[in-house]
Amino acid sequence: MKSRLLEKRNVTPQQAIKLLEKNGIKVDEQQAKVILDFLYILAKSTLKRYFEEK
């Protein structure tokens, strides 16, 4: 599964940090990576489920 997490992504940890800081949330780079991993997994799961229903 780890190799699947290394796919090309559009949002970098630095971009996530800036976005979260704008909303009053302070995270470091490692935390941003974990958050992005979770969001990508959630998005993939949601899309997979959506397209399987059709």
PyMOL Python script that loads the backbone (N, CA, C, O; Angstrom):
from pymol import cmd

cmd.read_pdbstr("""\
ATOM      1  N   MET A   1       0.831  -1.196   0.000  1.00  0.00           N
ATOM      2  CA  MET A   1       0.000   0.000   0.000  1.00  0.00           C
ATOM      3  C   MET A   1       0.871   1.253   0.000  1.00  0.00           C
ATOM      4  O   MET A   1       0.499   2.269  -0.588  1.00  0.00           O
ATOM      5  N   LYS A   2       2.001   1.186   0.642  1.00  0.00           N
ATOM      6  CA  LYS A   2       2.864   2.367   0.720  1.00  0.00           C
ATOM      7  C   LYS A   2       3.259   2.849  -0.671  1.00  0.00           C
ATOM      8  O   LYS A   2       3.317   4.055  -0.911  1.00  0.00           O
ATOM      9  N   SER A   3       3.534   1.917  -1.596  1.00  0.00           N
ATOM     10  CA  SER A   3       3.932   2.338  -2.935  1.00  0.00           C
ATOM     11  C   SER A   3       2.802   3.065  -3.648  1.00  0.00           C
ATOM     12  O   SER A   3       3.057   3.955  -4.459  1.00  0.00           O
ATOM     13  N   ARG A   4       1.557   2.699  -3.359  1.00  0.00           N
ATOM     14  CA  ARG A   4       0.417   3.387  -3.964  1.00  0.00           C
ATOM     15  C   ARG A   4       0.281   4.798  -3.420  1.00  0.00           C
ATOM     16  O   ARG A   4      -0.274   5.667  -4.094  1.00  0.00           O
ATOM     17  N   LEU A   5       0.771   5.040  -2.227  1.00  0.00           N
ATOM     18  CA  LEU A   5       0.700   6.374  -1.642  1.00  0.00           C
ATOM     19  C   LEU A   5       1.724   7.320  -2.254  1.00  0.00           C
ATOM     20  O   LEU A   5       1.651   8.533  -2.056  1.00  0.00           O
ATOM     21  N   LEU A   6       2.678   6.768  -2.996  1.00  0.00           N
ATOM     22  CA  LEU A   6       3.727   7.590  -3.590  1.00  0.00           C
ATOM     23  C   LEU A   6       3.356   8.094  -4.975  1.00  0.00           C
ATOM     24  O   LEU A   6       4.204   8.643  -5.678  1.00  0.00           O
ATOM     25  N   GLU A   7       2.121   7.921  -5.374  1.00  0.00           N
ATOM     26  CA  GLU A   7       1.669   8.389  -6.677  1.00  0.00           C
ATOM     27  C   GLU A   7       1.817   9.906  -6.768  1.00  0.00           C
ATOM     28  O   GLU A   7       1.870  10.601  -5.754  1.00  0.00           O
ATOM     29  N   LYS A   8       1.882  10.403  -8.001  1.00  0.00           N
ATOM     30  CA  LYS A   8       1.971  11.853  -8.211  1.00  0.00           C
ATOM     31  C   LYS A   8       0.742  12.533  -7.611  1.00  0.00           C
ATOM     32  O   LYS A   8      -0.391  12.087  -7.796  1.00  0.00           O
ATOM     33  N   ARG A   9       0.990  13.596  -6.905  1.00  0.00           N
ATOM     34  CA  ARG A   9      -0.096  14.328  -6.251  1.00  0.00           C
ATOM     35  C   ARG A   9      -0.040  15.790  -6.650  1.00  0.00           C
ATOM     36  O   ARG A   9       1.014  16.323  -6.996  1.00  0.00           O
ATOM     37  N   ASN A  10      -1.190  16.419  -6.592  1.00  0.00           N
ATOM     38  CA  ASN A  10      -1.285  17.822  -6.979  1.00  0.00           C
ATOM     39  C   ASN A  10      -1.054  18.781  -5.819  1.00  0.00           C
ATOM     40  O   ASN A  10      -0.694  19.937  -6.044  1.00  0.00           O
ATOM     41  N   VAL A  11      -1.250  18.332  -4.595  1.00  0.00           N
ATOM     42  CA  VAL A  11      -1.097  19.195  -3.421  1.00  0.00           C
ATOM     43  C   VAL A  11       0.157  18.768  -2.666  1.00  0.00           C
ATOM     44  O   VAL A  11       0.287  17.610  -2.268  1.00  0.00           O
ATOM     45  N   THR A  12       1.072  19.705  -2.473  1.00  0.00           N
ATOM     46  CA  THR A  12       2.298  19.405  -1.732  1.00  0.00           C
ATOM     47  C   THR A  12       2.062  19.632  -0.237  1.00  0.00           C
ATOM     48  O   THR A  12       1.134  20.347   0.143  1.00  0.00           O
ATOM     49  N   PRO A  13       2.893  19.032   0.604  1.00  0.00           N
ATOM     50  CA  PRO A  13       2.768  19.291   2.045  1.00  0.00           C
ATOM     51  C   PRO A  13       2.908  20.777   2.369  1.00  0.00           C
ATOM     52  O   PRO A  13       2.241  21.279   3.273  1.00  0.00           O
ATOM     53  N   GLN A  14       3.769  21.483   1.636  1.00  0.00           N
ATOM     54  CA  GLN A  14       3.951  22.915   1.883  1.00  0.00           C
ATOM     55  C   GLN A  14       2.661  23.690   1.566  1.00  0.00           C
ATOM     56  O   GLN A  14       2.304  24.623   2.285  1.00  0.00           O
ATOM     57  N   GLN A  15       1.973  23.303   0.496  1.00  0.00           N
ATOM     58  CA  GLN A  15       0.704  23.956   0.162  1.00  0.00           C
ATOM     59  C   GLN A  15      -0.337  23.667   1.238  1.00  0.00           C
ATOM     60  O   GLN A  15      -1.110  24.547   1.617  1.00  0.00           O
ATOM     61  N   ALA A  16      -0.352  22.440   1.722  1.00  0.00           N
ATOM     62  CA  ALA A  16      -1.304  22.067   2.775  1.00  0.00           C
ATOM     63  C   ALA A  16      -1.031  22.864   4.044  1.00  0.00           C
ATOM     64  O   ALA A  16      -1.963  23.320   4.707  1.00  0.00           O
ATOM     65  N   ILE A  17       0.243  23.033   4.382  1.00  0.00           N
ATOM     66  CA  ILE A  17       0.607  23.799   5.581  1.00  0.00           C
ATOM     67  C   ILE A  17       0.100  25.230   5.461  1.00  0.00           C
ATOM     68  O   ILE A  17      -0.486  25.761   6.405  1.00  0.00           O
ATOM     69  N   LYS A  18       0.319  25.859   4.310  1.00  0.00           N
ATOM     70  CA  LYS A  18      -0.140  27.238   4.094  1.00  0.00           C
ATOM     71  C   LYS A  18      -1.655  27.349   4.194  1.00  0.00           C
ATOM     72  O   LYS A  18      -2.179  28.273   4.815  1.00  0.00           O
ATOM     73  N   LEU A  19      -2.353  26.402   3.580  1.00  0.00           N
ATOM     74  CA  LEU A  19      -3.812  26.414   3.600  1.00  0.00           C
ATOM     75  C   LEU A  19      -4.338  26.235   5.023  1.00  0.00           C
ATOM     76  O   LEU A  19      -5.253  26.941   5.447  1.00  0.00           O
ATOM     77  N   LEU A  20      -3.761  25.299   5.746  1.00  0.00           N
ATOM     78  CA  LEU A  20      -4.198  25.066   7.122  1.00  0.00           C
ATOM     79  C   LEU A  20      -3.885  26.259   8.009  1.00  0.00           C
ATOM     80  O   LEU A  20      -4.690  26.614   8.871  1.00  0.00           O
ATOM     81  N   GLU A  21      -2.723  26.886   7.812  1.00  0.00           N
ATOM     82  CA  GLU A  21      -2.365  28.071   8.603  1.00  0.00           C
ATOM     83  C   GLU A  21      -3.353  29.214   8.389  1.00  0.00           C
ATOM     84  O   GLU A  21      -3.668  29.948   9.326  1.00  0.00           O
ATOM     85  N   LYS A  22      -3.846  29.367   7.148  1.00  0.00           N
ATOM     86  CA  LYS A  22      -4.851  30.401   6.867  1.00  0.00           C
ATOM     87  C   LYS A  22      -6.114  30.188   7.688  1.00  0.00           C
ATOM     88  O   LYS A  22      -6.853  31.133   7.961  1.00  0.00           O
ATOM     89  N   ASN A  23      -6.355  28.942   8.080  1.00  0.00           N
ATOM     90  CA  ASN A  23      -7.543  28.601   8.857  1.00  0.00           C
ATOM     91  C   ASN A  23      -7.220  28.369  10.330  1.00  0.00           C
ATOM     92  O   ASN A  23      -8.012  27.774  11.060  1.00  0.00           O
ATOM     93  N   GLY A  24      -6.049  28.844  10.761  1.00  0.00           N
ATOM     94  CA  GLY A  24      -5.683  28.805  12.174  1.00  0.00           C
ATOM     95  C   GLY A  24      -5.210  27.455  12.682  1.00  0.00           C
ATOM     96  O   GLY A  24      -5.234  27.208  13.887  1.00  0.00           O
ATOM     97  N   ILE A  25      -4.781  26.578  11.784  1.00  0.00           N
ATOM     98  CA  ILE A  25      -4.314  25.252  12.185  1.00  0.00           C
ATOM     99  C   ILE A  25      -2.826  25.157  11.900  1.00  0.00           C
ATOM    100  O   ILE A  25      -2.397  25.299  10.754  1.00  0.00           O
ATOM    101  N   LYS A  26      -2.043  24.917  12.933  1.00  0.00           N
ATOM    102  CA  LYS A  26      -0.591  24.819  12.792  1.00  0.00           C
ATOM    103  C   LYS A  26      -0.183  23.351  12.730  1.00  0.00           C
ATOM    104  O   LYS A  26      -0.481  22.575  13.638  1.00  0.00           O
ATOM    105  N   VAL A  27       0.498  22.979  11.654  1.00  0.00           N
ATOM    106  CA  VAL A  27       1.019  21.622  11.505  1.00  0.00           C
ATOM    107  C   VAL A  27       2.433  21.694  10.943  1.00  0.00           C
ATOM    108  O   VAL A  27       2.805  22.662  10.278  1.00  0.00           O
ATOM    109  N   ASP A  28       3.215  20.652  11.221  1.00  0.00           N
ATOM    110  CA  ASP A  28       4.534  20.586  10.607  1.00  0.00           C
ATOM    111  C   ASP A  28       4.447  19.746   9.338  1.00  0.00           C
ATOM    112  O   ASP A  28       3.374  19.253   8.989  1.00  0.00           O
ATOM    113  N   GLU A  29       5.573  19.583   8.648  1.00  0.00           N
ATOM    114  CA  GLU A  29       5.561  18.894   7.356  1.00  0.00           C
ATOM    115  C   GLU A  29       5.128  17.437   7.480  1.00  0.00           C
ATOM    116  O   GLU A  29       4.389  16.939   6.631  1.00  0.00           O
ATOM    117  N   GLN A  30       5.578  16.750   8.526  1.00  0.00           N
ATOM    118  CA  GLN A  30       5.201  15.344   8.704  1.00  0.00           C
ATOM    119  C   GLN A  30       3.693  15.216   8.952  1.00  0.00           C
ATOM    120  O   GLN A  30       3.054  14.318   8.404  1.00  0.00           O
ATOM    121  N   GLN A  31       3.135  16.084   9.750  1.00  0.00           N
ATOM    122  CA  GLN A  31       1.692  16.062  10.000  1.00  0.00           C
ATOM    123  C   GLN A  31       0.920  16.357   8.719  1.00  0.00           C
ATOM    124  O   GLN A  31      -0.113  15.740   8.458  1.00  0.00           O
ATOM    125  N   ALA A  32       1.416  17.296   7.921  1.00  0.00           N
ATOM    126  CA  ALA A  32       0.759  17.622   6.650  1.00  0.00           C
ATOM    127  C   ALA A  32       0.767  16.416   5.718  1.00  0.00           C
ATOM    128  O   ALA A  32      -0.217  16.166   5.021  1.00  0.00           O
ATOM    129  N   LYS A  33       1.867  15.667   5.700  1.00  0.00           N
ATOM    130  CA  LYS A  33       1.943  14.466   4.868  1.00  0.00           C
ATOM    131  C   LYS A  33       0.913  13.429   5.305  1.00  0.00           C
ATOM    132  O   LYS A  33       0.265  12.805   4.465  1.00  0.00           O
ATOM    133  N   VAL A  34       0.759  13.244   6.604  1.00  0.00           N
ATOM    134  CA  VAL A  34      -0.222  12.284   7.124  1.00  0.00           C
ATOM    135  C   VAL A  34      -1.640  12.725   6.758  1.00  0.00           C
ATOM    136  O   VAL A  34      -2.463  11.905   6.351  1.00  0.00           O
ATOM    137  N   ILE A  35      -1.919  14.007   6.901  1.00  0.00           N
ATOM    138  CA  ILE A  35      -3.235  14.538   6.547  1.00  0.00           C
ATOM    139  C   ILE A  35      -3.510  14.323   5.060  1.00  0.00           C
ATOM    140  O   ILE A  35      -4.602  13.893   4.687  1.00  0.00           O
ATOM    141  N   LEU A  36      -2.530  14.620   4.215  1.00  0.00           N
ATOM    142  CA  LEU A  36      -2.708  14.432   2.776  1.00  0.00           C
ATOM    143  C   LEU A  36      -2.891  12.953   2.424  1.00  0.00           C
ATOM    144  O   LEU A  36      -3.713  12.620   1.571  1.00  0.00           O
ATOM    145  N   ASP A  37      -2.132  12.067   3.074  1.00  0.00           N
ATOM    146  CA  ASP A  37      -2.319  10.625   2.841  1.00  0.00           C
ATOM    147  C   ASP A  37      -3.762  10.226   3.142  1.00  0.00           C
ATOM    148  O   ASP A  37      -4.403   9.526   2.358  1.00  0.00           O
ATOM    149  N   PHE A  38      -4.256  10.681   4.286  1.00  0.00           N
ATOM    150  CA  PHE A  38      -5.628  10.355   4.678  1.00  0.00           C
ATOM    151  C   PHE A  38      -6.634  10.892   3.658  1.00  0.00           C
ATOM    152  O   PHE A  38      -7.555  10.180   3.259  1.00  0.00           O
ATOM    153  N   LEU A  39      -6.460  12.130   3.243  1.00  0.00           N
ATOM    154  CA  LEU A  39      -7.405  12.725   2.300  1.00  0.00           C
ATOM    155  C   LEU A  39      -7.377  12.030   0.943  1.00  0.00           C
ATOM    156  O   LEU A  39      -8.423  11.849   0.320  1.00  0.00           O
ATOM    157  N   TYR A  40      -6.190  11.638   0.478  1.00  0.00           N
ATOM    158  CA  TYR A  40      -6.101  10.922  -0.797  1.00  0.00           C
ATOM    159  C   TYR A  40      -6.755   9.548  -0.700  1.00  0.00           C
ATOM    160  O   TYR A  40      -7.446   9.122  -1.625  1.00  0.00           O
ATOM    161  N   ILE A  41      -6.538   8.852   0.421  1.00  0.00           N
ATOM    162  CA  ILE A  41      -7.171   7.542   0.615  1.00  0.00           C
ATOM    163  C   ILE A  41      -8.683   7.699   0.663  1.00  0.00           C
ATOM    164  O   ILE A  41      -9.410   6.916   0.051  1.00  0.00           O
ATOM    165  N   LEU A  42      -9.157   8.702   1.383  1.00  0.00           N
ATOM    166  CA  LEU A  42     -10.596   8.960   1.481  1.00  0.00           C
ATOM    167  C   LEU A  42     -11.185   9.289   0.115  1.00  0.00           C
ATOM    168  O   LEU A  42     -12.249   8.780  -0.239  1.00  0.00           O
ATOM    169  N   ALA A  43     -10.510  10.127  -0.647  1.00  0.00           N
ATOM    170  CA  ALA A  43     -10.999  10.504  -1.978  1.00  0.00           C
ATOM    171  C   ALA A  43     -11.045   9.295  -2.909  1.00  0.00           C
ATOM    172  O   ALA A  43     -12.025   9.104  -3.630  1.00  0.00           O
ATOM    173  N   LYS A  44      -9.991   8.477  -2.898  1.00  0.00           N
ATOM    174  CA  LYS A  44      -9.971   7.288  -3.752  1.00  0.00           C
ATOM    175  C   LYS A  44     -11.094   6.331  -3.385  1.00  0.00           C
ATOM    176  O   LYS A  44     -11.774   5.787  -4.256  1.00  0.00           O
ATOM    177  N   SER A  45     -11.278   6.133  -2.096  1.00  0.00           N
ATOM    178  CA  SER A  45     -12.329   5.234  -1.623  1.00  0.00           C
ATOM    179  C   SER A  45     -13.709   5.732  -2.028  1.00  0.00           C
ATOM    180  O   SER A  45     -14.554   4.950  -2.464  1.00  0.00           O
ATOM    181  N   THR A  46     -13.932   7.017  -1.886  1.00  0.00           N
ATOM    182  CA  THR A  46     -15.214   7.619  -2.245  1.00  0.00           C
ATOM    183  C   THR A  46     -15.477   7.492  -3.740  1.00  0.00           C
ATOM    184  O   THR A  46     -16.578   7.120  -4.146  1.00  0.00           O
ATOM    185  N   LEU A  47     -14.484   7.796  -4.554  1.00  0.00           N
ATOM    186  CA  LEU A  47     -14.650   7.688  -6.008  1.00  0.00           C
ATOM    187  C   LEU A  47     -14.863   6.246  -6.439  1.00  0.00           C
ATOM    188  O   LEU A  47     -15.696   5.965  -7.301  1.00  0.00           O
ATOM    189  N   LYS A  48     -14.119   5.344  -5.845  1.00  0.00           N
ATOM    190  CA  LYS A  48     -14.273   3.923  -6.181  1.00  0.00           C
ATOM    191  C   LYS A  48     -15.693   3.464  -5.860  1.00  0.00           C
ATOM    192  O   LYS A  48     -16.329   2.795  -6.674  1.00  0.00           O
ATOM    193  N   ARG A  49     -16.183   3.817  -4.695  1.00  0.00           N
ATOM    194  CA  ARG A  49     -17.535   3.415  -4.286  1.00  0.00           C
ATOM    195  C   ARG A  49     -18.577   4.059  -5.197  1.00  0.00           C
ATOM    196  O   ARG A  49     -19.543   3.402  -5.584  1.00  0.00           O
ATOM    197  N   TYR A  50     -18.397   5.324  -5.542  1.00  0.00           N
ATOM    198  CA  TYR A  50     -19.338   6.027  -6.396  1.00  0.00           C
ATOM    199  C   TYR A  50     -19.452   5.367  -7.762  1.00  0.00           C
ATOM    200  O   TYR A  50     -20.555   5.146  -8.261  1.00  0.00           O
ATOM    201  N   PHE A  51     -18.314   5.054  -8.363  1.00  0.00           N
ATOM    202  CA  PHE A  51     -18.330   4.478  -9.708  1.00  0.00           C
ATOM    203  C   PHE A  51     -18.724   3.004  -9.727  1.00  0.00           C
ATOM    204  O   PHE A  51     -19.177   2.503 -10.756  1.00  0.00           O
ATOM    205  N   GLU A  52     -18.560   2.307  -8.612  1.00  0.00           N
ATOM    206  CA  GLU A  52     -19.003   0.916  -8.531  1.00  0.00           C
ATOM    207  C   GLU A  52     -20.535   0.843  -8.487  1.00  0.00           C
ATOM    208  O   GLU A  52     -21.118  -0.144  -8.936  1.00  0.00           O
ATOM    209  N   GLU A  53     -21.182   1.869  -7.955  1.00  0.00           N
ATOM    210  CA  GLU A  53     -22.640   1.889  -7.842  1.00  0.00           C
ATOM    211  C   GLU A  53     -23.312   2.090  -9.188  1.00  0.00           C
ATOM    212  O   GLU A  53     -24.478   1.728  -9.346  1.00  0.00           O
ATOM    213  N   LYS A  54     -22.618   2.652 -10.157  1.00  0.00           N
ATOM    214  CA  LYS A  54     -23.228   2.963 -11.439  1.00  0.00           C
ATOM    215  C   LYS A  54     -23.137   1.829 -12.406  1.00  0.00           C
ATOM    216  O   LYS A  54     -23.611   1.942 -13.537  1.00  0.00           O
TER     217      LYS A  54
END
""", "prot")
cmd.dss("prot")
cmd.show_as("cartoon", "prot")
cmd.util.cbc("prot")
cmd.orient("prot")
